[in-house]
Amino acid sequence: MNVANLVEMNITFLSPLTPTDLMRQSLPFSYVEILVSSTDGDSHDVQLYSDITAEWTSGDRSAIAEWEYGVATNDSSSTTGIAYHKFYRQTQLLWSETLDQTDYGYWYWATDNIANLTFQSGADTDVRSAFTTSGVLANTNDTNFRAINDSYPTFAFAVDLGSVETTSVSTLFTLGLTQESAIQFDGASGNVSVPSLWTSYYTTELDALTFFHTDYTTAAGLATAFDTKVSGDASAAGGSDYVTITSLAARQAFGTTQLANTPDTPYLFLKEISSDGNVQTVDVIFPFHPILVYTNPTLLKLLLDPLFINQESGQYPNKYSMHDLGTHYPNATGHALGNDEMQPLEECGNMLIMTLAYAQRASDTAYLSQHYAILDQWTQYLIEEALIPANQISTDDFAGALANQTNLALKGIIGIEAMAVIANLTGNSATSANYTSIAHDYITEWQTLGIAEDATPPHTTLAYGMNDTHGLLYNLYGDRELGLDLVPQAVYDMQSNFYPTVGEQYGVPLDTRHDYTKNDWQMFVAAIASANTTQMFISDIATWINETPTNRAMTDLYNATGGDYASIPDLTFTARPVVGGFFSLLALPST
C-alpha cells in the first residue's frame, strides 16, 4: 500500500495452517504484520494506528459488551510483554450463536508492549479522532460497558515508529477468540462439554496468546513451507490456475473446523457455515475431505470419530447413517429421535467411502475392524436401496428431491464396493466376495439405466430414463480415489468427452434443472477427467474467481453464466468448508 508516494505499507494477514502440528493448529489466533518503509529515499516520521470494535463479540448488536486492557508476560515473551485489549459479551451464552457469530468466549487484540505504544478504548469516533488529531492515544480505558451498537466500543493501539527509512519497520498484531469449552457433544456417555484442544497445552488463555504472538517467526516459516508445498504440488498437477484455486481455498476450508478434547483423544469438529449451521454434516464433510486426505489423513479420522461414537452408542435410531451430529454449531447433540434431514443413501455412501479413504492413506486396518458392524449395517441399506433410488434429496438438497438419480445411485454402488474392500482387509473374505459381486452386477445394470446411449455425444443422465437431461457425475470420484476400478474406463472417457459440449461461461451447470453450478463438484469431476477436460474445468473456475461479481467469502454455488450468486431465494452460500474439495486432484492416490 503506497502512502502519499512517501512510504509503503506491506500488510500480511496470516492464519497459519499446520495440519500435522495439532498444538499449533488448535490455537484460535491470527496474525497481522505491518511493514513500513520509505519509498522516496528520505526518512519520514510515521505513526501507525489500528483498532477493532465490539462488533466481533456477538451477532446481536444490542448485547452488552465488556472489556479490559492488560499486559501479559512470561519467560518466553519479550521483556516488555504483550499488550492486549480483551473484549467479550457481558452475558455469556454458552453454546449459542447469533447470525453465525458466537455468543461466548473472549476476544483478544494484542501487540508488543513497547515504549512507543499507546492505547485507548472508547467510542469509535472519539478514539479515531484522538489519533488523527495528535498521532497518539490517551492510554485510557473506557469503563462505560454498553451495547455493541451504542457508540460502538472501539479498542485501539497506536505505535510511533519514529523516523522510518528504506529499511522496513515491523509491527505485529494478534487477533483471536478463546473458548475453553468448544463443543457440547452427545457422546457414548451422553451430553458432555468438550474442551478446546489448546487448553491441554496452556494453563490460561493468556499463556496461549503469549505463545502464539511470540511464535510468529516459527509460525510464518511453517506457513510458508505449507503454502510452498501446496503451490508446487498444485502447479505440477494442474498449472498456475490450479495454484490460484487451491491457494484461495485452503484457509477457508480449515477455518470451518475446531480441534477439541485432549491430545490422547482429539476430535475435529466442523461447522456447515452459512447454509444451515449443522455440526459434522456428513455430505459436507464429503466434499471437504480431499484437503484432509492431502494434508493429513488422520484429521479425517478425527472428524469421523464423533459420528461413529454417537451412532455406535445407540443414540441414533435409524439403520442408515445420520445426516449430521447437531442442528446448529456448537451443539453436537445428535438426533435421538432420528429426525435429522433425510439423505440416507447419500450419507451411507459417504461414510463408507471416507472411512476407507482414511484407512487406505493411514494404513489403519484396525479402524475398519473397530467400526465394521455399523459399516456393514449401512452397506445392507445400500444393497436394498442404491440401484433404484427412491424419491429423495441428495447433498444438493436445494435442487429438490428426485427419484432414480443416476449420480446418487452411483455413490451407493461405489459404497458397496468400498465395503467389499473393507471386508477383505478385515479378513471377511466371503462377505467381500459377495459384496463385490453385488456391486459389479449393479454397476452393469446402472450403465443400462443411467446412460443416454442415443445422445450425441452419449452421457449419463440426471435420472434414469430422462435422456434429455444431464448433470455433473461427481460421485464417480470415489471409484478413482479408492482405486476400486469398479466403473469401466469407458464411462470416464464418455463423460470427459461430453462436458465440453455443455460448458458455459464459468463452467458446467450442476444439472439441467438450473443454470447454477458448484465449484467443489466441478473439481471432483475435473480430477478424474481427461487432461483437456481437466484443464477446461480448472480454467473456468480460475476465471470465475478473477471475474465473479460475488463479494463475500468465496461461494461454492453460483450461476454458470454471469458468475453471480445462484438465484435461489433466501440462500447464499459463503465461507463453506466444501472448498476443501478443490484439493480433489491432489488427494488421488499416487500412481
MINUKOL-183691 format. One record per residue (C-alpha): x, y, z; residue number from 1; residue in three letters. Coordinates in nm, 3 decimals. Example, Ala and Ser with C-alpha at 12.3 -4.5 7.8 and 13.67 -1.06 7.14 Angstrom:
2
1.230	-0.450	0.780	1	ALA
1.367	-0.106	0.714	2	SER
! end
This chain:
591
0.000	0.000	0.000	1	MET
0.154	0.327	-0.112	2	ASN
0.103	0.622	0.123	3	VAL
0.137	0.960	-0.049	4	ALA
0.434	0.832	-0.251	5	ASN
0.641	0.868	0.065	6	LEU
0.616	0.536	0.249	7	VAL
0.491	0.190	0.169	8	GLU
0.290	-0.036	0.396	9	MET
0.311	-0.410	0.338	10	ASN
0.034	-0.578	0.538	11	ILE
0.031	-0.954	0.590	12	THR
-0.278	-1.127	0.728	13	PHE
-0.174	-1.475	0.836	14	LEU
-0.376	-1.762	0.977	15	SER
-0.110	-2.034	0.993	16	PRO
-0.204	-2.381	0.872	17	LEU
-0.015	-2.663	1.042	18	THR
-0.220	-2.976	0.964	19	PRO
0.040	-3.211	1.115	20	THR
0.105	-2.999	1.426	21	ASP
-0.218	-3.020	1.626	22	LEU
-0.091	-2.800	1.908	23	MET
-0.033	-2.504	1.678	24	ARG
-0.337	-2.584	1.465	25	GLN
-0.553	-2.573	1.778	26	SER
-0.461	-2.213	1.862	27	LEU
-0.755	-1.985	1.769	28	PRO
-0.550	-1.681	1.667	29	PHE
-0.432	-1.497	1.355	30	SER
-0.152	-1.250	1.284	31	TYR
-0.145	-0.909	1.121	32	VAL
0.209	-0.792	1.041	33	GLU
0.265	-0.441	0.907	34	ILE
0.596	-0.346	0.745	35	LEU
0.657	0.025	0.678	36	VAL
0.944	0.162	0.471	37	SER
1.038	0.482	0.292	38	SER
0.992	0.480	-0.085	39	THR
1.148	0.814	-0.179	40	ASP
1.487	0.768	-0.014	41	GLY
1.417	1.019	0.266	42	ASP
1.333	0.944	0.628	43	SER
0.978	1.010	0.749	44	HIS
0.818	1.022	1.092	45	ASP
0.541	0.761	1.093	46	VAL
0.267	0.683	1.342	47	GLN
0.065	0.366	1.295	48	LEU
-0.292	0.317	1.414	49	TYR
-0.507	0.004	1.431	50	SER
-0.833	-0.079	1.607	51	ASP
-1.107	-0.336	1.641	52	ILE
-1.463	-0.295	1.768	53	THR
-1.702	-0.484	1.992	54	ALA
-1.893	-0.596	1.683	55	GLU
-1.679	-0.910	1.693	56	TRP
-1.837	-1.023	2.021	57	THR
-2.186	-1.114	1.902	58	SER
-2.422	-1.101	1.607	59	GLY
-2.675	-0.942	1.842	60	ASP
-2.568	-0.579	1.824	61	ARG
-2.793	-0.486	2.118	62	SER
-2.597	-0.719	2.350	63	ALA
-2.386	-0.554	2.619	64	ILE
-2.011	-0.577	2.565	65	ALA
-1.747	-0.565	2.837	66	GLU
-1.374	-0.516	2.803	67	TRP
-1.043	-0.465	2.978	68	GLU
-0.683	-0.375	2.899	69	TYR
-0.375	-0.554	3.026	70	GLY
-0.019	-0.668	2.968	71	VAL
0.082	-1.034	2.966	72	ALA
0.434	-1.159	3.031	73	THR
0.604	-1.493	3.071	74	ASN
0.950	-1.638	3.028	75	ASP
0.911	-1.680	2.652	76	SER
0.776	-1.332	2.580	77	SER
0.970	-1.013	2.529	78	SER
1.083	-0.828	2.840	79	THR
0.814	-0.568	2.787	80	THR
0.531	-0.819	2.747	81	GLY
0.225	-0.838	2.526	82	ILE
-0.030	-0.557	2.550	83	ALA
-0.387	-0.664	2.487	84	TYR
-0.745	-0.549	2.467	85	HIS
-0.979	-0.823	2.590	86	LYS
-1.345	-0.783	2.498	87	PHE
-1.647	-1.008	2.519	88	TYR
-2.022	-1.039	2.553	89	ARG
-2.105	-0.940	2.910	90	GLN
-2.368	-1.213	2.942	91	THR
-2.201	-1.523	2.811	92	GLN
-2.445	-1.753	2.629	93	LEU
-2.275	-2.092	2.626	94	LEU
-2.338	-2.299	2.311	95	TRP
-2.512	-2.007	2.142	96	SER
-2.461	-1.823	1.813	97	GLU
-2.638	-1.525	1.659	98	THR
-2.615	-1.477	1.283	99	LEU
-2.325	-1.723	1.264	100	ASP
-2.131	-1.536	1.534	101	GLN
-2.055	-1.698	1.867	102	THR
-2.214	-1.555	2.182	103	ASP
-1.945	-1.676	2.423	104	TYR
-1.572	-1.665	2.467	105	GLY
-1.314	-1.388	2.493	106	TYR
-1.163	-1.189	2.209	107	TRP
-0.806	-1.057	2.219	108	TYR
-0.644	-0.782	2.013	109	TRP
-0.277	-0.770	2.109	110	ALA
0.066	-0.634	2.020	111	THR
0.411	-0.592	2.174	112	ASP
0.412	-0.360	2.474	113	ASN
0.693	-0.140	2.351	114	ILE
0.787	0.204	2.484	115	ALA
0.631	0.400	2.198	116	ASN
0.294	0.218	2.215	117	LEU
-0.022	0.396	2.330	118	THR
-0.370	0.253	2.368	119	PHE
-0.727	0.365	2.420	120	GLN
-1.079	0.226	2.432	121	SER
-1.397	0.424	2.387	122	GLY
-1.650	0.536	2.127	123	ALA
-1.532	0.478	1.772	124	ASP
-1.541	0.844	1.674	125	THR
-1.362	0.955	1.992	126	ASP
-1.078	0.706	1.967	127	VAL
-1.015	0.754	1.599	128	ARG
-1.026	1.132	1.617	129	SER
-0.780	1.124	1.909	130	ALA
-0.523	0.960	1.685	131	PHE
-0.589	1.173	1.378	132	THR
-0.554	1.485	1.593	133	THR
-0.232	1.403	1.779	134	SER
-0.085	1.077	1.643	135	GLY
-0.103	0.916	1.987	136	VAL
-0.372	0.769	2.212	137	LEU
-0.461	0.862	2.570	138	ALA
-0.369	0.535	2.747	139	ASN
-0.721	0.526	2.893	140	THR
-0.978	0.252	2.923	141	ASN
-1.347	0.335	2.883	142	ASP
-1.544	0.172	3.168	143	THR
-1.891	0.250	3.034	144	ASN
-1.986	-0.103	2.930	145	PHE
-2.272	-0.080	2.685	146	ARG
-2.448	-0.225	2.384	147	ALA
-2.232	-0.309	2.085	148	ILE
-2.420	-0.059	1.869	149	ASN
-2.413	0.217	2.132	150	ASP
-2.127	0.444	2.022	151	SER
-1.952	0.128	1.904	152	TYR
-1.690	0.046	2.170	153	PRO
-1.352	0.051	1.996	154	THR
-1.018	-0.089	2.112	155	PHE
-0.714	0.075	1.959	156	ALA
-0.336	0.078	1.953	157	PHE
-0.107	0.347	1.817	158	ALA
0.263	0.292	1.757	159	VAL
0.511	0.571	1.697	160	ASP
0.753	0.416	1.451	161	LEU
0.984	0.713	1.470	162	GLY
1.197	0.803	1.170	163	SER
1.139	0.540	0.902	164	VAL
1.393	0.493	0.627	165	GLU
1.426	0.239	0.347	166	THR
1.473	-0.048	0.590	167	THR
1.129	-0.183	0.687	168	SER
0.998	-0.133	1.041	169	VAL
0.772	-0.417	1.160	170	SER
0.469	-0.411	1.390	171	THR
0.290	-0.733	1.478	172	LEU
-0.068	-0.773	1.598	173	PHE
-0.253	-1.085	1.711	174	THR
-0.629	-1.137	1.695	175	LEU
-0.811	-1.435	1.838	176	GLY
-1.102	-1.586	2.027	177	LEU
-1.056	-1.810	2.331	178	THR
-1.327	-2.053	2.432	179	GLN
-1.230	-2.305	2.697	180	GLU
-1.544	-2.506	2.617	181	SER
-1.556	-2.587	2.248	182	ALA
-1.846	-2.821	2.184	183	ILE
-2.146	-2.977	2.351	184	GLN
-2.121	-3.339	2.234	185	PHE
-2.365	-3.627	2.272	186	ASP
-2.106	-3.899	2.307	187	GLY
-2.109	-4.250	2.448	188	ALA
-2.198	-4.126	2.798	189	SER
-2.447	-3.860	2.693	190	GLY
-2.409	-3.485	2.650	191	ASN
-2.074	-3.358	2.771	192	VAL
-1.882	-3.033	2.742	193	SER
-1.572	-3.092	2.531	194	VAL
-1.280	-2.854	2.591	195	PRO
-1.088	-2.678	2.317	196	SER
-0.772	-2.875	2.244	197	LEU
-0.546	-2.577	2.314	198	TRP
-0.647	-2.591	2.683	199	THR
-0.445	-2.913	2.716	200	SER
-0.128	-2.729	2.620	201	TYR
-0.174	-2.397	2.803	202	TYR
-0.285	-2.327	3.159	203	THR
-0.454	-1.996	3.076	204	THR
-0.573	-1.812	2.770	205	GLU
-0.302	-1.550	2.827	206	LEU
-0.041	-1.826	2.811	207	ASP
-0.187	-1.934	2.477	208	ALA
-0.196	-1.575	2.349	209	LEU
0.162	-1.508	2.455	210	THR
0.295	-1.826	2.297	211	PHE
0.117	-1.756	1.970	212	PHE
0.231	-1.395	1.949	213	HIS
0.594	-1.477	2.020	214	THR
0.587	-1.778	1.788	215	ASP
0.543	-1.561	1.479	216	TYR
0.879	-1.632	1.319	217	THR
0.834	-2.007	1.351	218	THR
0.466	-1.996	1.255	219	ALA
0.535	-1.783	0.949	220	ALA
0.806	-2.024	0.841	221	GLY
0.574	-2.323	0.880	222	LEU
0.301	-2.139	0.691	223	ALA
0.539	-2.054	0.410	224	THR
0.651	-2.417	0.389	225	ALA
0.289	-2.532	0.373	226	PHE
0.198	-2.276	0.108	227	ASP
0.507	-2.360	-0.094	228	THR
0.417	-2.729	-0.092	229	LYS
0.058	-2.662	-0.197	230	VAL
0.174	-2.426	-0.470	231	SER
0.432	-2.672	-0.603	232	GLY
0.201	-2.971	-0.596	233	ASP
-0.088	-2.778	-0.749	234	ALA
0.131	-2.637	-1.023	235	SER
0.258	-2.982	-1.113	236	ALA
-0.092	-3.126	-1.113	237	ALA
-0.287	-2.851	-1.287	238	GLY
-0.078	-2.545	-1.366	239	GLY
-0.092	-2.189	-1.241	240	SER
-0.472	-2.168	-1.245	241	ASP
-0.488	-2.464	-1.010	242	TYR
-0.244	-2.288	-0.779	243	VAL
-0.489	-1.997	-0.766	244	THR
-0.778	-2.229	-0.683	245	ILE
-0.610	-2.429	-0.409	246	THR
-0.433	-2.133	-0.251	247	SER
-0.761	-1.948	-0.210	248	LEU
-0.943	-2.249	-0.065	249	ALA
-0.701	-2.380	0.197	250	ALA
-0.764	-2.135	0.481	251	ARG
-1.136	-2.109	0.415	252	GLN
-1.164	-2.486	0.443	253	ALA
-0.966	-2.520	0.766	254	PHE
-1.133	-2.211	0.909	255	GLY
-1.457	-2.407	0.942	256	THR
-1.301	-2.659	1.182	257	THR
-1.215	-2.665	1.551	258	GLN
-0.986	-2.906	1.735	259	LEU
-1.125	-3.021	2.068	260	ALA
-1.086	-3.261	2.360	261	ASN
-0.739	-3.386	2.465	262	THR
-0.415	-3.485	2.292	263	PRO
-0.484	-3.850	2.376	264	ASP
-0.829	-3.843	2.214	265	THR
-0.858	-3.535	1.994	266	PRO
-1.165	-3.456	1.787	267	TYR
-1.207	-3.229	1.489	268	LEU
-1.546	-3.060	1.463	269	PHE
-1.679	-2.887	1.152	270	LEU
-1.943	-2.620	1.105	271	LYS
-2.157	-2.601	0.795	272	GLU
-2.122	-2.225	0.767	273	ILE
-2.394	-2.012	0.602	274	SER
-2.615	-2.290	0.465	275	SER
-2.765	-2.401	0.798	276	ASP
-2.501	-2.425	1.068	277	GLY
-2.514	-2.802	1.123	278	ASN
-2.232	-2.978	1.306	279	VAL
-2.045	-3.260	1.131	280	GLN
-2.274	-3.266	0.827	281	THR
-2.173	-3.587	0.652	282	VAL
-2.248	-3.466	0.299	283	ASP
-2.048	-3.150	0.369	284	VAL
-1.756	-3.346	0.510	285	ILE
-1.754	-3.548	0.188	286	PHE
-1.673	-3.258	-0.047	287	PRO
-1.445	-3.113	0.223	288	PHE
-1.245	-3.430	0.290	289	HIS
-0.994	-3.421	-0.002	290	PRO
-0.798	-3.144	0.169	291	ILE
-0.757	-3.370	0.473	292	LEU
-0.656	-3.669	0.263	293	VAL
-0.392	-3.448	0.104	294	TYR
-0.261	-3.268	0.414	295	THR
-0.307	-3.519	0.698	296	ASN
-0.544	-3.817	0.670	297	PRO
-0.553	-3.851	1.050	298	THR
-0.762	-3.533	1.059	299	LEU
-1.029	-3.715	0.860	300	LEU
-1.041	-3.980	1.132	301	LYS
-1.076	-3.709	1.398	302	LEU
-1.372	-3.572	1.201	303	LEU
-1.542	-3.911	1.158	304	LEU
-1.485	-4.030	1.516	305	ASP
-1.766	-3.827	1.680	306	PRO
-2.013	-3.955	1.417	307	LEU
-1.918	-4.314	1.492	308	PHE
-1.922	-4.262	1.869	309	ILE
-2.273	-4.119	1.870	310	ASN
-2.425	-4.382	1.642	311	GLN
-2.243	-4.684	1.781	312	GLU
-2.354	-4.596	2.134	313	SER
-2.714	-4.644	2.027	314	GLY
-2.814	-4.278	2.030	315	GLN
-2.936	-4.272	1.670	316	TYR
-3.231	-4.499	1.591	317	PRO
-3.216	-4.530	1.212	318	ASN
-3.039	-4.811	1.029	319	LYS
-2.885	-4.573	0.780	320	TYR
-2.618	-4.310	0.854	321	SER
-2.715	-3.985	1.018	322	MET
-2.706	-3.663	0.819	323	HIS
-2.534	-3.451	1.085	324	ASP
-2.438	-3.452	1.452	325	LEU
-2.635	-3.146	1.556	326	GLY
-2.872	-2.885	1.420	327	THR
-2.652	-2.586	1.497	328	HIS
-2.289	-2.543	1.592	329	TYR
-2.152	-2.584	1.859	330	PRO
-2.427	-2.825	1.966	331	ASN
-2.324	-3.173	1.856	332	ALA
-2.616	-3.313	2.049	333	THR
-2.723	-3.572	1.796	334	GLY
-3.069	-3.673	1.683	335	HIS
-3.204	-3.923	1.936	336	ALA
-3.540	-3.928	1.757	337	LEU
-3.380	-3.985	1.417	338	GLY
-3.545	-3.673	1.278	339	ASN
-3.241	-3.523	1.108	340	ASP
-3.259	-3.429	0.740	341	GLU
-3.313	-3.749	0.544	342	MET
-3.036	-3.825	0.299	343	GLN
-2.996	-4.195	0.376	344	PRO
-2.842	-4.319	0.053	345	LEU
-2.616	-4.016	0.030	346	GLU
-2.478	-4.043	0.381	347	GLU
-2.429	-4.420	0.386	348	CYS
-2.222	-4.396	0.071	349	GLY
-2.026	-4.101	0.204	350	ASN
-1.935	-4.271	0.531	351	MET
-1.819	-4.591	0.363	352	LEU
-1.610	-4.407	0.105	353	ILE
-1.447	-4.168	0.353	354	MET
-1.376	-4.435	0.613	355	THR
-1.194	-4.646	0.357	356	LEU
-1.015	-4.340	0.219	357	ALA
-0.874	-4.267	0.564	358	TYR
-0.779	-4.628	0.633	359	ALA
-0.601	-4.664	0.299	360	GLN
-0.394	-4.348	0.339	361	ARG
-0.312	-4.410	0.705	362	ALA
-0.270	-4.790	0.670	363	SER
-0.515	-4.824	0.960	364	ASP
-0.696	-5.153	0.910	365	THR
-0.775	-5.161	1.282	366	ALA
-1.007	-4.863	1.229	367	TYR
-1.206	-5.067	0.978	368	LEU
-1.233	-5.357	1.222	369	SER
-1.338	-5.120	1.501	370	GLN
-1.633	-4.989	1.300	371	HIS
-1.705	-5.296	1.090	372	TYR
-2.050	-5.367	1.236	373	ALA
-2.200	-5.027	1.160	374	ILE
-2.025	-5.002	0.823	375	LEU
-2.183	-5.334	0.733	376	ASP
-2.520	-5.211	0.859	377	GLN
-2.503	-4.915	0.624	378	TRP
-2.399	-5.145	0.340	379	THR
-2.714	-5.352	0.388	380	GLN
-2.914	-5.035	0.337	381	TYR
-2.726	-4.961	0.016	382	LEU
-2.778	-5.312	-0.117	383	ILE
-3.151	-5.263	-0.075	384	GLU
-3.177	-4.902	-0.193	385	GLU
-2.884	-4.792	-0.409	386	ALA
-2.957	-4.933	-0.753	387	LEU
-3.308	-4.788	-0.780	388	ILE
-3.306	-4.480	-0.554	389	PRO
-3.639	-4.376	-0.407	390	ALA
-3.766	-4.020	-0.441	391	ASN
-3.527	-3.832	-0.211	392	GLN
-3.284	-3.545	-0.187	393	ILE
-2.911	-3.574	-0.231	394	SER
-2.643	-3.345	-0.092	395	THR
-2.763	-3.085	-0.343	396	ASP
-3.085	-3.058	-0.144	397	ASP
-3.154	-2.706	-0.271	398	PHE
-3.215	-2.857	-0.617	399	ALA
-3.507	-3.063	-0.486	400	GLY
-3.598	-3.430	-0.450	401	ALA
-3.595	-3.670	-0.742	402	LEU
-3.636	-4.045	-0.786	403	ALA
-3.386	-4.265	-0.969	404	ASN
-3.098	-4.016	-0.953	405	GLN
-2.816	-4.155	-1.164	406	THR
-2.537	-3.983	-0.970	407	ASN
-2.682	-4.076	-0.632	408	LEU
-2.718	-4.439	-0.731	409	ALA
-2.354	-4.442	-0.835	410	LEU
-2.245	-4.325	-0.492	411	LYS
-2.436	-4.608	-0.329	412	GLY
-2.291	-4.869	-0.562	413	ILE
-1.938	-4.741	-0.503	414	ILE
-2.015	-4.756	-0.131	415	GLY
-2.098	-5.126	-0.162	416	ILE
-1.770	-5.193	-0.341	417	GLU
-1.587	-4.991	-0.076	418	ALA
-1.736	-5.224	0.184	419	MET
-1.616	-5.522	-0.020	420	ALA
-1.263	-5.385	0.015	421	VAL
-1.318	-5.319	0.386	422	ILE
-1.439	-5.675	0.436	423	ALA
-1.137	-5.814	0.256	424	ASN
-0.894	-5.600	0.458	425	LEU
-1.051	-5.718	0.783	426	THR
-1.043	-6.090	0.700	427	GLY
-1.404	-6.130	0.592	428	ASN
-1.326	-6.274	0.251	429	SER
-1.661	-6.446	0.189	430	ALA
-1.850	-6.127	0.264	431	THR
-1.607	-5.935	0.044	432	SER
-1.669	-6.167	-0.249	433	ALA
-2.045	-6.135	-0.206	434	ASN
-2.041	-5.757	-0.189	435	TYR
-1.810	-5.710	-0.485	436	THR
-2.033	-5.942	-0.688	437	SER
-2.335	-5.729	-0.598	438	ILE
-2.151	-5.406	-0.677	439	ALA
-2.035	-5.531	-1.018	440	HIS
-2.384	-5.655	-1.104	441	ASP
-2.527	-5.319	-1.002	442	TYR
-2.275	-5.115	-1.199	443	ILE
-2.352	-5.316	-1.511	444	THR
-2.723	-5.251	-1.470	445	GLU
-2.658	-4.888	-1.377	446	TRP
-2.491	-4.830	-1.713	447	GLN
-2.804	-4.951	-1.890	448	THR
-3.035	-4.742	-1.672	449	LEU
-2.834	-4.422	-1.642	450	GLY
-2.660	-4.363	-1.973	451	ILE
-2.823	-4.188	-2.267	452	ALA
-2.659	-4.401	-2.536	453	GLU
-2.866	-4.241	-2.812	454	ASP
-2.748	-3.889	-2.729	455	ALA
-2.480	-3.708	-2.926	456	THR
-2.243	-3.743	-2.756	457	PRO
-2.358	-4.012	-2.509	458	PRO
-2.361	-3.917	-2.139	459	HIS
-2.508	-4.009	-1.806	460	THR
-2.848	-3.869	-1.721	461	THR
-2.981	-3.675	-1.426	462	LEU
-3.225	-3.961	-1.359	463	ALA
-3.295	-4.295	-1.520	464	TYR
-3.484	-4.270	-1.847	465	GLY
-3.452	-3.892	-1.870	466	MET
-3.224	-3.898	-2.172	467	ASN
-3.258	-3.528	-2.243	468	ASP
-3.102	-3.444	-1.904	469	THR
-2.750	-3.447	-1.766	470	HIS
-2.553	-3.347	-1.459	471	GLY
-2.207	-3.343	-1.308	472	LEU
-2.123	-3.706	-1.231	473	LEU
-1.910	-3.610	-0.932	474	TYR
-1.975	-3.930	-0.737	475	ASN
-1.757	-4.112	-0.987	476	LEU
-1.467	-3.959	-0.792	477	TYR
-1.495	-4.218	-0.514	478	GLY
-1.412	-4.501	-0.753	479	ASP
-1.084	-4.338	-0.854	480	ARG
-0.999	-4.207	-0.505	481	GLU
-1.024	-4.556	-0.356	482	LEU
-0.864	-4.730	-0.653	483	GLY
-1.165	-4.960	-0.690	484	LEU
-1.171	-4.990	-1.070	485	ASP
-1.539	-5.073	-1.039	486	LEU
-1.658	-4.832	-1.307	487	VAL
-1.531	-4.904	-1.661	488	PRO
-1.286	-4.655	-1.807	489	GLN
-1.531	-4.607	-2.091	490	ALA
-1.761	-4.417	-1.852	491	VAL
-1.479	-4.181	-1.755	492	TYR
-1.394	-4.122	-2.120	493	ASP
-1.757	-4.070	-2.216	494	MET
-1.809	-3.803	-1.952	495	GLN
-1.481	-3.632	-2.037	496	SER
-1.592	-3.603	-2.399	497	ASN
-1.935	-3.480	-2.300	498	PHE
-1.865	-3.199	-2.051	499	TYR
-1.704	-2.959	-2.302	500	PRO
-2.023	-2.972	-2.511	501	THR
-2.234	-2.826	-2.229	502	VAL
-1.988	-2.582	-2.075	503	GLY
-2.099	-2.225	-2.013	504	GLU
-1.913	-1.904	-1.925	505	GLN
-1.789	-2.022	-1.585	506	TYR
-1.827	-2.395	-1.604	507	GLY
-2.071	-2.678	-1.649	508	VAL
-2.409	-2.642	-1.472	509	PRO
-2.478	-2.880	-1.184	510	LEU
-2.761	-3.035	-1.384	511	ASP
-3.022	-2.946	-1.645	512	THR
-3.278	-2.822	-1.393	513	ARG
-3.093	-2.495	-1.332	514	HIS
-2.814	-2.276	-1.465	515	ASP
-2.616	-2.272	-1.142	516	TYR
-2.310	-2.479	-1.073	517	THR
-2.090	-2.580	-0.780	518	LYS
-1.716	-2.541	-0.796	519	ASN
-1.643	-2.820	-0.546	520	ASP
-1.823	-3.074	-0.764	521	TRP
-1.665	-2.934	-1.077	522	GLN
-1.324	-3.001	-0.921	523	MET
-1.430	-3.357	-0.829	524	PHE
-1.517	-3.410	-1.195	525	VAL
-1.203	-3.236	-1.316	526	ALA
-0.980	-3.458	-1.102	527	ALA
-1.087	-3.774	-1.286	528	ILE
-1.134	-3.636	-1.636	529	ALA
-0.907	-3.642	-1.940	530	SER
-0.624	-3.389	-1.943	531	ALA
-0.802	-3.145	-2.174	532	ASN
-1.128	-3.159	-1.982	533	THR
-0.945	-3.123	-1.651	534	THR
-0.783	-2.805	-1.777	535	GLN
-1.118	-2.676	-1.904	536	MET
-1.272	-2.701	-1.557	537	PHE
-0.968	-2.554	-1.384	538	ILE
-0.953	-2.263	-1.627	539	SER
-1.324	-2.191	-1.590	540	ASP
-1.308	-2.188	-1.209	541	ILE
-0.996	-1.969	-1.203	542	ALA
-1.159	-1.728	-1.448	543	THR
-1.469	-1.716	-1.228	544	TRP
-1.250	-1.638	-0.924	545	ILE
-1.098	-1.344	-1.110	546	ASN
-1.422	-1.211	-1.258	547	GLU
-1.709	-1.303	-1.024	548	THR
-1.934	-1.020	-0.901	549	PRO
-1.983	-1.205	-0.570	550	THR
-1.844	-1.000	-0.284	551	ASN
-1.823	-1.217	0.027	552	ARG
-1.604	-1.506	0.138	553	ALA
-1.586	-1.746	-0.155	554	MET
-1.910	-1.915	-0.251	555	THR
-1.937	-2.264	-0.392	556	ASP
-2.277	-2.210	-0.559	557	LEU
-2.311	-1.961	-0.844	558	TYR
-2.459	-1.911	-1.187	559	ASN
-2.256	-2.073	-1.463	560	ALA
-2.337	-1.772	-1.678	561	THR
-2.270	-1.433	-1.520	562	GLY
-2.096	-1.583	-1.217	563	GLY
-2.318	-1.422	-0.952	564	ASP
-2.476	-1.598	-0.657	565	TYR
-2.725	-1.865	-0.758	566	ALA
-3.075	-1.734	-0.798	567	SER
-3.225	-1.930	-0.508	568	ILE
-3.449	-1.734	-0.266	569	PRO
-3.302	-1.691	0.084	570	ASP
-2.995	-1.898	0.003	571	LEU
-2.648	-1.752	-0.040	572	THR
-2.360	-1.988	0.025	573	PHE
-2.048	-1.822	0.166	574	THR
-1.737	-1.937	0.353	575	ALA
-1.838	-2.303	0.344	576	ARG
-1.598	-2.590	0.413	577	PRO
-1.673	-2.767	0.085	578	VAL
-1.395	-2.577	-0.091	579	VAL
-1.171	-2.844	0.058	580	GLY
-1.288	-3.033	-0.248	581	GLY
-1.066	-2.812	-0.461	582	PHE
-0.787	-3.044	-0.343	583	PHE
-0.954	-3.346	-0.508	584	SER
-0.682	-3.370	-0.773	585	LEU
-0.409	-3.370	-0.507	586	LEU
-0.592	-3.626	-0.292	587	ALA
-0.587	-3.902	-0.553	588	LEU
-0.355	-4.198	-0.492	589	PRO
-0.006	-4.162	-0.631	590	SER
0.046	-4.362	-0.948	591	THR
! end
